[in-house]
Amino acid sequence: MSGYNSEIKDEKNEFFLIISTLLTYTYYKASQTFPAHELLMVPCTTLLFLVMIGWLFIYHDNPDWVEQFWLKGA
């Protein structure tokens, strides 16, 4: 049973990693497309990347805590 739970946790972890990466890349490309947002490109892309890394650390340390509050409906 514990193997099944770890597979589910790995799938959720991969899901959030993919979503965070896509958001970071999308913002990076959008800021290249619209030059007015060029000033925000580096800080926002860096912030999204740090959120992604932070999420991975939080999820690996306390997966049950995260599911208890944020993923209840998922």
C-alpha positions in Angstrom: 0.0 0.0 0.0 2.8 2.4 0.8 4.2 1.9 -2.7 0.9 3.0 -4.2 0.9 6.2 -2.1 4.4 7.1 -3.1 3.5 6.7 -6.8 0.6 9.1 -6.3 2.9 11.6 -4.6 5.4 11.3 -7.3 2.7 12.0 -10.0 1.5 15.1 -8.1 5.1 16.3 -7.7 5.7 15.8 -11.5 2.4 17.6 -12.2 3.4 20.7 -10.2 6.9 20.7 -11.6 5.5 20.7 -15.2 3.0 23.4 -14.5 5.6 25.6 -12.8 8.0 25.2 -15.7 5.3 26.0 -18.3 4.3 29.1 -16.4 7.9 30.3 -16.1 8.5 29.6 -19.8 5.2 31.3 -20.9 6.0 34.4 -18.9 9.5 34.5 -20.3 8.2 34.3 -23.9 5.4 36.8 -23.3 7.9 39.3 -21.9 10.0 38.9 -25.1 6.9 39.5 -27.2 5.8 42.6 -25.4 8.8 44.9 -25.0 7.0 47.0 -22.4 7.2 44.1 -20.0 10.9 43.5 -20.6 11.8 45.2 -17.3 9.8 42.5 -15.4 11.1 39.6 -17.4 14.1 38.6 -15.2 12.6 39.3 -11.7 9.3 37.5 -12.5 10.9 34.6 -14.2 13.3 34.2 -11.3 10.4 34.5 -8.8 8.4 31.8 -10.6 11.4 29.5 -10.7 12.1 30.0 -7.0 8.4 29.3 -6.2 8.7 26.1 -8.2 11.8 25.0 -6.3 10.2 26.1 -3.0 7.1 24.0 -3.8 9.3 21.0 -4.4 11.0 21.3 -1.0 7.7 21.9 0.8 6.1 19.0 -0.9 8.9 16.6 -0.3 9.2 17.5 3.4 5.5 17.6 4.2 3.3 16.0 1.5 0.4 15.3 3.9 0.4 18.8 5.2 0.2 20.2 1.7 -2.6 17.9 0.7 -4.5 18.6 3.9 -4.8 22.3 3.0 -4.2 22.9 -0.7 -5.1 19.8 -2.5 -8.2 18.7 -0.7 -10.4 19.1 -3.8 -8.0 17.5 -6.2 
